Amino acid sequence: MSCSSKVPARTLLSLLLAGAVSGLAHAGGAGTPTPRGSSTDRLIVKYKEVAEDRIALGQSDQIAQRVAGAFGLKMSELKTNALGAKVFQLSRWTPEADLQTMARQLMLDDANVEYAEPDRLMHAQLTPNDTNYGSLWGLSSTTAGVRANVAWDTHNGAGVTVAVLDTGIRPHADLAANIVAGYDMIADTFVSNDGNGRDSDPSDPGDWNTANQCAQGDPASNSSWHGTHVAGTIAAVGNNNQGVIGVAYGAKVQAVRVLGRCGGYTSDIADGMIWASGGTVSGLPANATPARVLNLSLGGSGACDTTSQSAINSARSRGATVVVAAGNSNVNVSNASPANCSGVIAVASVGPTGGKAYYSNFGSLVDVAAPGGDTSGGAANGILSTLNAGTTTPGADNYAYYQGTSMATPHVAGVVALMVQAKPAATPDEIESALKTSTRAFPATCSQCGTGIVDAPAAIAKLLNPGGGGGGGGGTTMNESESNNTRGTADPVATANTTVNGALSTTSDTDYFLVNLPAGKTLTATLNPGTRDYDLYIYNSSGTQLASSTKGAGQIDSATSANTGSSSSVRYVRVRYYSGGTGSYTLNLNW
């Protein structure tokens, strides 16, 4: 669609029938489920001749079938729309970029074609009906949140299991549907507080203790229900008219109980990591649903020990990504284990302003930051999640605000679950790289808090297109030079995999970039507008639009253009303001 006819997301909601929470379902031409992403099984073709000129239209239909055949497709006429264009059903789902190429070929081969374009799928933008959704700033805030709500249009964590190595779990009504079988790894009956050692019941009996029970001088402590709170941030059931929603509300939580009265032993935690990731632990049954993500909202002081490092290595060898809390002592993470172990994603905490939470550990070993809360400014500045009302032993379900790197970590684990859903074959190293190179800059002071605040849609886009914009990832970096508001003043981009740092300073600003695309190459332009709504266009040397991407605010735009000729060909890439305020963006150009 042209930039002037773009329909805001709020208008689309009135045009689309309500669908499943993960998006609208459509029947494919071959009877297959709708693929997620930029694909469709229909093509719109508007002919210049009127319907009465049957000879011209018959010839055009033959040309259309021939062009489709060259792309391995068959077409059948489905209907004529209200604009007089024909809508053709294709024989299979095809990427929009390929259909755009096919449409251009059809217009070249048939002078009777006024225009041709993919019949794109639109999707409802999910606004959950969970009653406390408005309190979950860590999910949706553009200042300090992970912007999971933007990612939900395409990913919710379905098919991914996240292991929560913690105090166990309560069968909270807002969690129960997303819980799979776990295990109680605590061998010591004093620590387990449930009257027995290791067993298949990871239920949290409470981790309360009396005065002096853990160490001389320690006060009495009520049960924390810590694991239930962490699990809710990851995968509380979504769109169920109650409570909260998890970052990856379509994922499953596997409770692996490793913490109890007075804490948990390294040996139990190590066994928990190995079992959760699908490894063998003597005396335990095999894990029927191995986890791809391990959440460790736990830690202690000292160097990384051999037992923990070996267990982390073991879990990673089976494809599991290990996410660990940096710690809450406001010290360098180099003295906090297992956050200082190799191969983990160590998470610092920010409050609602996006600055470092006063308690959060820091240092060069921290990888990223995420919302963990800062209740010094009020309870609502903490992280709201599922809990239990029992003081010592279990009581009724409830919800409560907590703060800590323990709360930041499940935000990241949830985002990782979304990433694994997007690319199931991704390795832990690929996950970590995409996560770290797609973060948002800190809007407030957070020294040595990693590369930035985790951003769910940008992380997914980076994983799927490592050379794309939205962070590092190698290649060349250049700054936009003004004025480049016309094709004649476009900034030249000479090197593949160049990331441009640019900005739109006014609502009428627009930026052009010139690429001499080599023969046989396909240009991929990827635009990360931050929280704003900027649009992306590709033109040829004469200014004819070849491709575009006009997604909503905060979403990554991507467009492609192939040079099928025998010599280099000019491409102009344009970034244009649409809404949401002015500011910076990154644009990656790769071929």
N, C-alpha and C positions, 0 to 999 in steps of 0.2 A: 504494500500500500504506500501511497505517497506520504510525505511528511505532513501534508496539510489535512489528510483524512484519517490520521491515526486516532483510534478510539481508546480513551482512557480505560484502565482496568475496571473502575467503578461502573462504567457503562456496559462493559462486557458482561458483568454480573446480571444485568437486566435482560441480556440477550440470550444467555445460555441457561438451559435447564439445569436444575440442581443435580449434581452427580455424586459419586463416592468421594470421601474426604481426600483421597489422593489424586483427584482429577476426574474429568468426565470420561466415561467409557463409550467407545464407538466400535461398531462392527467393521472389520476390515474387508476388503474386496475378496480375499481368499478365506474369509471366515476365521482369521487369526485375531488374537487380542491386539488392542492398540499399542504400538511400541511407544515408549516415552522418548522425548527428544524431538528434534526438528525433522520429522518424517511425515509423509502423508500418502494416501492411496488414490488421490483425485487430482485432476488437472482442469483448469478453467480456460476455455478458448472462446474468444469473441471474434466472430467473422464480420467483415465489412459488408458482404452481400446480404440482402434480405432473404428471408426464408423461402420466398417464391422462386428464387433462382436455384432450382434444384441441381442443375448441371454443375454450377460453380461450387455449391456446397458438397456435392458428391465427390468432385475432384479434391476438394479440401480435406474431406474425410479420408480419402485414400492417402494423401500426403501425410496426414497426421498419423495414420497407422504405420506408414513406412518409417517415419521419424521415430515413433515409439519403438518399433521393432529393432532399430539400430541401437537402442538403449536396453534391449532385452525385455521390453514391456509390450503388453497388449492393452488396448483401450476399448471400452464399450460405452456408448452414450447413456448417461444416467438421467439427465433432465436438462431443461433450459431454465436459467434463473430469471429473475424479474428484470434484469438488465439486458436480456436478450443473448447472453453468453451460454454456450454449451458447457455442461459439467460432465467430464468423462471419468468413468471408473477405471482405475488401473489394475493390472493383474497382481501386483504386490506392493507392499510398502516400500517407499523409495525416499532417500534423504532429499530434503527440500533443495539443497544445493545442486544435486544432480537434475532435479526437475526444472530448476531455473535454467540450467544449461540446455536441457531438452526444449524448453519453451523458446529460448532464443534461436535455437536451430530451426524450430518450426516456423518462426516469424521470418527467418531468412529464406526458407524453402517455399513459403506460400505467401504471396503478396496479398492474399485475401484475408490474412489474419490481422486483425486490428491490435489485439494483444493476447498473450497467453501467460498463465502464471499458475503455480501450485495452489490448490485449494487447501489452505493451511488450517490446522486444528488450533483452536483457542481453548484455554482451560480456565476454569473458575479459580480465582485466587482465594485460598482457604482462609477464612477468619473463624477460628474455632469457637464453639459455643460453650466451652468449659467456663464455669462460672467465675473463676479467679484468673482467667487469661490476662485481664488488664493489669494484674499485679506482677506478671512475669516479665519484668523489664530485661532480664538476662537473655530472653529468647528473641525479643523484637526491637530493643532499643538500638537506634542507629548511632548512638554515642558510645555505649559500652556493651551492648548485647552482641550475640553471635548471629543475629538475623536469620534464625532458623525459619521464621515465618515466610521469608522470601524463597527459601529452598524447598518448602513444602509443596510448591506447585509441581515439582517433578520428583521429589524424593522424600520419603518419610522413614527410611530405615528398614522397610519390609524385607524379610528374609535374612536379616542379620541378627546374631546373638551377641549380646554384650555381657560379659561376666563382671559382677560387682563383688570384689574381694573385700569383705567388710564384716559388720556385726551380724549378718544374716538379714532376713527380711520378714516383714509381717504381710499377711495376705490382704492388704489394703484393697478396698473396693475399687479404687482408682488405679490399681496396679495388677490385680489378680489375673486379668485376661492376657497380660503380656509377660507372665512369669513362666519359665520352663524349669524343669527339674535341675536342682543344684546339689550341693553337698556341704556337710558340716565337717570341716577339716580339723577342728580343735580336739586334740587327743587328751589334754589335761582336764580333768573334771572340775577342778577349781576354776579354771579360766572359762570353761564351757558354760558353767552355771545352769546346765540343763539336766544334770544327773547322770550323764554318760559321755563317752568319748566320741570318736568319729562315727558318723552315720549318714544316711541319705536325707536327713531332715535339716535343711538350712534355716529353719524358722528361728527368729530372734527371740529368746526367752527374756531378754533384758540384760544389760551389762552393768547394772547398779552394783555398788559396793558400800560397805560400812566404813566408818572412820578407822584409819590405820590398817585396813585390810590389804591394801596394795603395797604400802610402805609406811613406815613410822612417820607420823605427822601429817599424812594425807587425809583430807576431809572425806566425809561421806559424799557419794555422788549418785544421782538418779540415773535411770536408764536413758540412753541417748537416742535409741532407735535410728542410729546414724545410717546404717545400710539402707533402710527404707526411704530415708530422705534422699540419699544419693540416687537410688533406683528411680525415684519419681522424676528427678530432673532428666534422667536419660530417657525413660520410656513410660511415663504415666500415660494411661489410655487417653486418646484425644477425641474431641468432638462427641463426648458422651454426656453433655449437659451437667457435668459436675466437676468441681475441684480444679485441677491443673492439667497441663498437657506436657509431655516430654519433648525434648529436642528431637529425638527419633521415636516418635510415638507409634510407628509401625514396627519397631524392632522388638526383640524379646530380651528379657533380663534373666540372667542366670545367677542366682545368689550362691556365692561360695563363702561359707562362714569361716573367717580366720581370726576375727577379733571377738573377745568376750570380756569377762570381768578383768580389769586391770590391763587390757591390751591383747596382744597376740604375739606368738613366737615366730621368728624368722623361718624356722623349719616348716611350720604349718603354712605360712604364707607362700613359701617356695613350692611346696606340694600343690597348693591351690592354683598357682599360676600354671604349673605343668598339667594338672588335671583339666583345668578350665579350657586350655588350648588344645586338648585332645591327646595329651601325652599319657604315658602309663605311670601309675602310682601303685606300688605294691599293696595288695590287700583291698584295693578299691575297684569297683566296676568301671568299665569304659564309659566315658562321657558320650551320651547319645547325641548331644547337640553341642559340639565344640564351639567355643566363642572365637570370633575374629577380632574382638576388642576386649581388652582387660582394663577395668577401672580400679586403680589403687588409690583411694582417698585415705592414705595412711602413711606413717613414716616415723622415724626416730632420728637421733643424732648420730654422727660418726660417718666414717668412710663407707663406701659401698662394699659389702662383704661378698666373699666368693660364692656363698650359697645363693644369695639373691641374684647376683650377676649370672650365675649358671642357669638359674630358673628362667630369667628373662631371655637369655640366649636360646633356651629350649623352646619357650613359647614363640619367640620370633621365627624360629626355624620352621614352625608349622603355620606361619602366615598371620600370627596374631600381633596386633599393635598394642603396646603397653603404655597406658596413660597414667601418670603419677602426679600426685599433689606435691608442690614445691615445699610446703610446710608453712606454719603460722607463727614463727618465732622472730620475724623481721631480722633474719641473719642471712648470710651468704649460703646459698643452697649447696655449696661444696661440702658443707658439714651436715647435710640432711639426706638420709638414706630411706628408701631406694631412689629418690629423685636424682641423686648424683651418680646413679649407675649408667652405664653405656646402653644405648639402644632404646631408651625410654623417651617419651614426650613429657617433659617436666612443665607443670602449669603454675604460673603465678596468678594472683587474684587482683581484679580491679573492682572498684565500687561503681555506683551509677554515673559518676562524672567521667569515667574512663581512666582515672588516675589510680596509682598503686594503692591498694587497701593497706592501712597502717600496719597490719600484722603480717603481711605476705613476705615470705622469703624472696630473695632476688639473687642475681649473679649471672655469670657467663654461661652457666649450665642450664639456665631456664630457657625453654624453647619458645613458648608462647604464653599469652595471658588470656584470661576469660573472666566473665562475671562471677565473683565469689561473694559479693556483698560487703557492706560497711554499715553496720547497725549503730555506729556512734552517732549517726544523724537521724536515727529512728528505725524502728523495726522494719518498716516497709522498704528500707534500703538494703535489706538482706535478701536472701533467696528463699522464696516460698516453695514448699514441696510437701509430699506425703509424709505423714508421721503417725505416731500412736500416742494416745492420751495417758497411757499407764505411767505411773511414777516409778515403779520398780518392775512389776510383772505386767504383761500386756493388758491394755484396756481397749477403748473404742478407737476407731479410725479418726484421725484428725489431720490438720495441716499446720505447719509452723514455719516461721522465718529463721533460717540459720545463716551464719557467715563463716567463711574460711576457704582456704585453697581446696578443701574437701568438696566445697560446693562449685568451685571453678572447674575442677577436674571432670565431673560428669557432663558439664556443658561441652567440653572438648570431646569426651568419649562419644557423646551423642552425635556430634558433627562427624566424627570418624565413621560412625555407623552409616550416616548418610553417604559418605564418600565410598564406603565399601559396597553399598547398594549400587552406586553409580558405576563402579568399576570393580567387580568381584575379584578379578585376578590381580589387583593392585598389591604390591608388596608393602611391608611395614616401612621400608625406606622411601618408597614412592609416596605413601600416605604422609609421612612426616615432611618430606620436601614440599609437597603441594600445600600442606597446612601452613608451614612456616613462610612460604614465599607468596602467600595470598592474604596475609593479615592486613588489617587496617591500622593506620598510624594512631598512636595514642593521642587523644584530644587533651589530656592533662598529664602531669608528670608521672612517669613510671620508669625510673632508671633501672636498667638491667633486668627488664621484665620480658625478655625475648624479643622476637621480631615485631610484635604488635598484638592487637586483639583479634582473636579467631573470627573469621567471617565465613559462614556456611556456604552461601552460593558461590563466593569467590573461590573457596577451597575445592568445591566440586568442579567448577570450571577449570581450575588449574590442573586438577588430576586428569581430567579428560583431554586437556590441551596444554601440556607442559610448557610449550613455547608461547602460550598466550599471555595476555596482559594480566595485571593484578598482582604483581610482585616481582620477585627475582626470576631465577630459572635460567640464567645464562644468556648468551647472545649479546647484542649491542644495545646500549641505552643512549638516547639523545633527547634534548629538550626542544619543544616546539619554539619556532621563532615567528614573532608577529612582524608585519601583518601577513598572514597566510589565508586570507578570507576569500580568495578566488582561486580558480584553477591556474591562472597565470602567475600567481604568487605562491603556489603550493610549495611546502617544504619537501625537498627531495630526500627519499629514503633509499640508500644504495645497497644496504646489506640485509640479507635475510635474517629473520629472528631479531628484529630491532624493536625495542620497547620505547615508545615516545612518552615522555612526561609532558602533558599539556594542560591547558586550562581554558575554560570559557568564561570570560570576564563580564559579559553582559548577556541578556536574554536574546539579543540579536546576533551574537557572535557565532561564527562558524569557522572551522579549520579544515584546510585541504592538505593532503600529502601525496606526493608523486612517486610512483613506483614504475620502473621499466621492467616489466615482468618477462623473464626469459621464456623462450618457446618451450612448450610442453610442461610448464609449471603452473601450479594453482596457488593463487594468493589467498591467504586466510588472514582476515582482519578481526581482531578481538578487542573489544572496548570494555573497560571496567570504569563505570562512571561514579563509583563510590555509592553514595546514597541517593544520587540525583537521577534524573531521567534524560539522558542524552541518546541520540539516535545515530546510526552508522549507515553509510552509503558507499557504494563503489560505482564509478563511472568509467567509460572508455575515453579515448582522446578527444572525441567530439562532444562529450558531456552527456551521452546517453546513459541512463541508469542501468546497471547490469545486475546489481544485488543490493539488498538492504536488510537491516535488522532494527526493529522498532519496539523492543521489549519495554516493560514498565520500569518504574523507579527502582534503583538498586540492583537491577538484574544485568548480567553480562550479555552484551550484544556480540554476535559473531556473524560474519558474512564471507563468502568465498567467490572467487572468479577465476576461471581456468583460461589459460592461453593455449588454444588448440592449434595455433598457427605454426609456421616454420621459422618465424623471426620474433624478436622481442616486441612487446606491445605495451603501450602506456595504460596505466590504471591510476585513477585518482580516488583516494579514499577520503571521505568527508565525515567529520564529527559535527553534529548539529544539536543545538539546545532545543529541548522540548518543554521540560518543567522541572520543578524541584529545587531551584536556586542555582547560582553559579558557583564554580569552583574547579578543582583539579580533576584530571582523569588520567588513565594510562591506556595506551593503544599499542597493541603488539601487531606487527606486520611480518608475516612469515611466508616463505614459498620454497 
